[in-house]
Amino acid sequence: MTNDAPGRPDQGRRLTKAERKDQARREREEIQRRLASKRRTRTLVIAVGAVMVVSAIVAATLLSSGVGIPTPQQLLQQAAQAADGAGCGDVTTTAPFDPPDQDRVHIGGGNVAGPPLSQYATTPPTSGPHADVPLPAGVYDSLTLSELYRSVHSLEHGATVVWYDPAAPANEVAKVLDFYDRRLQDAAVGQDRVIVAPYDFPGDSAGILPDGTQMALTAWHRLRTCASVDLAVAYDFTSQYSFPTVGGRAYKGEAPEAGAAI
C-alpha cells in the first residue's frame, strides 16, 4: 500500500536520501520557529521589565528632586490671586502680650506650663511668654502645648509658623506638607526656618483656630489668617517673614533676635 500524499514518504519503506534531507530540513525549520518564538517572548519580557525599572527610577528621581511640586517662582506669581480665592485677610501687626513687659519673658523649659492661650493677644500667639528652648523647624503631625510655647520662642528668633485646621481639606494640606517637608539639599525654600503643624490644643477656648479660619500664618508680631489652606499664600508669607528670607526677598518682620538658632 502506498501513500499518495505529496511530500510524505511511505512509512512502510526506507526513506531515500532526498526524503531524509527534506525531513531534516522541515524539522530544523520547526525547531527554528520554536526558538524564534521563545526569543520573542524573552525579548518582550526583558523589554517590559526594563520599562518598569526605568519607570521606577524616574518616579523615585522625580519624588526625591521635588519635580511636580510648584516652584517658588510659580507660587509667588499665584500668591495674590490665591489669597483672594482662599479668603485671606491682610498681614496684620499684632499687639504685644498684656502686660507688655511679659511679651518676651521666658517661662522655663521641658513640659513648661504657660499662660492660657486665651490670654495671648492673638490666636495663634505671635508673641508673649514662651519656653526657654525654641522649637526646631519642620513639619509636625501634632504639637503639645509645651511645644507651642517653644514655637513662640522660634518666632522671636525669626521663624514663621504655618498653622492649619486639622479638619481642613486633606489635599490642600498635603500640598503644604509636601512643599516644606523636603531635605535642605533637595529644596531651598526656607524650610529650615518654617514650622508647619495643625493648631489643635483642646481644653482652652483659644486652642482651636477661630471660626472661618483654616490656615493661620504667624511671625513675631505678624499674623495672616485665611478661610482656606493655600500653599501659594503660605509660601508668600514664610519667604519674606522668616529670617533669613528666601530668594533675596526683603525682610518684612521684626523678630527681636532674627537669625538666631531654632
C-alpha positions as CSV (number, residue, x, y, z in Angstrom):
1,M,0.0,0.0,0.0
2,T,1.4,3.4,-0.9
3,N,0.8,6.9,0.4
4,D,0.0,9.2,-2.4
5,A,0.1,12.4,-0.3
6,P,2.8,14.7,-1.8
7,G,5.8,15.4,0.4
8,R,5.2,12.5,2.8
9,P,7.1,9.3,2.1
10,D,5.5,5.9,2.5
11,Q,6.0,5.0,6.2
12,G,6.5,1.3,5.3
13,R,9.6,1.8,3.2
14,R,13.1,3.1,3.8
15,L,13.4,6.8,3.1
16,T,15.5,7.9,0.2
17,K,18.4,10.3,0.8
18,A,16.4,13.2,-0.7
19,E,13.5,12.4,1.5
20,R,15.6,12.2,4.6
21,K,17.2,15.5,3.7
22,D,13.8,17.1,3.2
23,Q,12.5,15.7,6.5
24,A,15.6,17.0,8.4
25,R,15.1,20.4,6.8
26,R,11.4,20.5,8.0
27,E,12.5,19.5,11.5
28,R,15.2,22.2,11.5
29,E,12.6,24.8,10.4
30,E,10.2,23.7,13.1
31,I,13.0,24.0,15.8
32,Q,14.0,27.4,14.5
33,R,10.3,28.6,14.6
34,R,10.1,27.4,18.3
35,L,13.4,29.1,19.1
36,A,12.4,32.3,17.4
37,S,9.1,32.3,19.4
38,K,11.0,31.8,22.7
39,R,13.4,34.6,21.7
40,R,10.5,36.9,21.0
41,T,8.8,36.1,24.3
42,R,12.1,36.5,26.2
43,T,12.8,39.9,24.5
44,L,9.3,41.0,25.3
45,V,9.7,40.1,29.0
46,I,13.1,41.8,29.2
47,A,11.7,44.9,27.5
48,V,8.7,45.1,29.8
49,G,11.0,44.6,32.8
50,A,13.3,47.3,31.6
51,V,10.4,49.7,31.2
52,M,9.3,49.0,34.7
53,V,12.7,49.5,36.1
54,V,13.2,52.8,34.2
55,S,9.8,54.0,35.3
56,A,10.6,53.2,38.9
57,I,13.9,55.1,38.7
58,V,12.2,58.1,37.1
59,A,9.5,58.1,39.6
60,A,11.9,57.9,42.5
61,T,14.0,60.7,40.9
62,L,11.0,62.9,40.5
63,L,9.9,62.4,44.1
64,S,13.4,63.0,45.5
65,S,14.0,66.1,43.4
66,G,10.6,67.6,44.1
67,V,9.6,67.6,40.5
68,G,5.8,68.1,40.3
69,I,5.9,70.4,43.3
70,P,5.4,74.0,42.3
71,T,8.5,76.2,42.2
72,P,8.9,79.2,44.4
73,Q,8.5,81.4,41.4
74,Q,5.3,79.8,40.3
75,L,3.9,80.2,43.9
76,L,4.8,83.9,44.1
77,Q,3.2,84.5,40.8
78,Q,0.0,82.9,42.0
79,A,0.0,84.4,45.5
80,A,-2.1,87.5,45.1
81,Q,-4.9,85.7,43.2
82,A,-4.6,82.7,45.6
83,A,-5.1,85.0,48.6
84,D,-8.4,86.2,47.2
85,G,-9.6,82.7,46.4
86,A,-8.6,81.4,49.9
87,G,-10.4,84.3,51.7
88,C,-7.2,85.7,53.3
89,G,-7.0,88.9,55.2
90,D,-4.1,91.2,55.1
91,V,-1.0,90.6,57.1
92,T,-1.5,92.5,60.4
93,T,0.9,93.8,63.0
94,T,-0.3,92.4,66.3
95,A,-0.3,93.9,69.8
96,P,2.1,92.7,72.5
97,F,1.1,90.5,75.4
98,D,-0.6,92.2,78.2
99,P,1.3,93.3,80.3
100,P,3.8,94.3,77.6
101,D,6.8,93.6,79.8
102,Q,5.8,89.9,79.6
103,D,5.9,89.9,75.8
104,R,9.4,88.3,75.6
105,V,9.6,86.6,79.0
106,H,10.9,83.1,79.4
107,I,8.8,80.7,81.4
108,G,11.1,77.7,81.8
109,G,11.9,74.6,79.8
110,G,10.7,71.0,79.5
111,N,7.0,70.5,79.9
112,V,6.5,74.1,80.6
113,A,3.1,75.4,81.6
114,G,2.5,78.9,80.2
115,P,-0.5,81.2,80.5
116,P,-3.8,80.1,79.0
117,L,-3.8,80.6,75.3
118,S,-6.8,82.9,75.7
119,Q,-4.6,85.4,77.4
120,Y,-2.4,85.9,74.4
121,A,-3.2,88.9,72.1
122,T,-4.0,86.7,69.1
123,T,-5.0,83.2,68.2
124,P,-2.5,81.7,67.4
125,P,0.0,83.6,69.5
126,T,2.6,85.8,67.8
127,S,4.5,86.8,70.9
128,G,4.3,86.6,74.6
129,P,5.6,84.3,77.4
130,H,7.4,81.4,75.9
131,A,9.6,78.4,76.7
132,D,13.4,78.7,77.1
133,V,14.2,76.5,74.1
134,P,12.9,77.2,70.6
135,L,11.1,74.6,68.6
136,P,13.1,73.3,65.6
137,A,11.8,73.9,62.1
138,G,9.9,71.1,60.5
139,V,6.6,69.5,59.5
140,Y,4.8,68.2,62.6
141,D,1.8,65.8,62.8
142,S,0.9,67.4,66.1
143,L,2.3,69.6,68.9
144,T,1.9,69.5,72.6
145,L,1.0,72.7,74.4
146,S,4.6,72.9,75.7
147,E,5.8,72.7,72.1
148,L,3.5,75.6,71.2
149,Y,5.2,77.7,73.8
150,R,8.5,76.7,72.3
151,S,7.2,77.8,68.8
152,V,6.7,81.3,70.1
153,H,10.4,81.4,71.1
154,S,11.1,80.3,67.5
155,L,9.1,83.3,66.2
156,E,11.3,85.5,68.4
157,H,14.3,84.1,66.5
158,G,12.9,84.9,63.1
159,A,10.9,81.7,62.3
160,T,7.5,81.5,60.8
161,V,4.7,79.0,61.5
162,V,2.1,77.7,59.1
163,W,-0.8,76.6,61.3
164,Y,-3.7,74.7,59.8
165,D,-7.1,73.4,60.9
166,P,-6.9,69.6,61.3
167,A,-10.3,69.4,59.6
168,A,-9.1,71.3,56.5
169,P,-9.2,69.5,53.1
170,A,-6.5,66.9,53.2
171,N,-5.5,67.5,49.6
172,E,-4.7,71.2,50.2
173,V,-2.9,70.4,53.5
174,A,-0.8,67.8,51.6
175,K,0.4,70.4,49.1
176,V,1.8,72.4,52.0
177,L,3.3,69.4,53.8
178,D,5.0,68.1,50.6
179,F,6.4,71.5,49.8
180,Y,8.1,72.1,53.1
181,D,8.9,68.5,54.1
182,R,12.0,68.1,52.0
183,R,15.6,67.8,52.7
184,L,17.5,71.0,52.7
185,Q,19.7,69.7,49.8
186,D,16.6,69.0,47.7
187,A,15.0,72.4,48.1
188,A,16.0,75.9,49.2
189,V,12.6,77.2,50.1
190,G,13.4,78.4,53.6
191,Q,12.2,75.2,55.3
192,D,14.9,75.4,57.9
193,R,13.1,78.5,59.3
194,V,9.5,77.2,59.0
195,I,7.3,75.2,61.3
196,V,4.2,73.5,59.9
197,A,1.6,72.0,62.3
198,P,-2.1,71.6,63.0
199,Y,-3.5,74.0,65.5
200,D,-5.3,71.7,67.9
201,F,-5.0,72.3,71.7
202,P,-8.1,71.1,73.4
203,G,-9.1,72.4,76.8
204,D,-8.6,76.1,76.0
205,S,-11.0,78.4,74.3
206,A,-8.2,79.6,72.1
207,G,-6.9,76.1,71.5
208,I,-8.5,75.9,68.0
209,L,-8.5,78.4,65.1
210,P,-11.2,80.9,65.0
211,D,-14.4,80.1,63.2
212,G,-14.0,80.5,59.4
213,T,-10.2,80.1,59.6
214,Q,-8.5,77.1,58.2
215,M,-4.9,78.5,58.0
216,A,-3.1,81.0,60.2
217,L,0.4,82.3,59.3
218,T,2.5,83.7,62.1
219,A,5.7,85.6,62.6
220,W,6.8,87.7,65.6
221,H,4.0,90.3,65.9
222,R,2.6,89.3,62.5
223,L,-0.5,87.4,61.6
224,R,-2.4,86.4,58.5
225,T,-5.5,84.3,58.5
226,C,-7.3,82.5,55.6
227,A,-10.6,80.8,55.2
228,S,-8.9,78.0,53.3
229,V,-5.4,76.4,53.2
230,D,-3.4,77.6,50.3
231,L,0.3,76.8,49.6
232,A,1.0,79.9,47.5
233,V,-0.2,82.2,50.2
234,A,1.8,80.2,52.9
235,Y,5.0,80.5,50.9
236,D,4.5,84.1,50.1
237,F,4.3,84.7,53.8
238,T,7.1,82.4,55.0
239,S,9.6,83.5,52.3
240,Q,9.5,87.2,53.5
241,Y,8.7,86.9,57.2
242,S,11.2,84.2,58.0
243,F,14.8,85.4,58.6
244,P,16.9,84.9,56.6
245,T,14.4,85.3,53.8
246,V,14.3,83.2,50.6
247,G,15.3,84.3,47.1
248,G,16.6,87.7,48.2
249,R,13.2,88.9,49.3
250,A,13.1,91.9,51.6
251,Y,12.5,91.0,55.3
252,K,9.2,92.4,56.5
253,G,9.2,91.1,60.0
254,E,10.5,92.5,63.3
255,A,11.8,89.5,65.2
256,P,14.0,90.8,68.0
257,E,16.5,88.0,67.6
258,A,16.1,87.4,63.9
259,G,18.5,84.7,62.6
260,A,19.2,83.1,66.0
261,A,19.2,79.3,66.0
262,I,16.0,77.4,66.3
